[in-house]
């Protein structure tokens, strides 16, 4: 098992840093999307706008939004 980890590290070099960062960021965005869907896809009030901004969803779950 350790040989595989070393081989992957040698193959990727320092590219694993942005790769891991991208995976964590994408996981956070998917979590926010899942929360928005679980809450019943809340929309703006009439006259405010027609799209939902990620910051509006993140306002309900601030610790997750800030950690992303």
Buried (B, 14 or more C-beta within 10 A) or exposed (E): EEEEEEEEEEEEEEEEEEEEEEEEEEEBEEBBEEBBEEEEEEEEEEEEEEEEEEEBBBEEBEEBBEEB
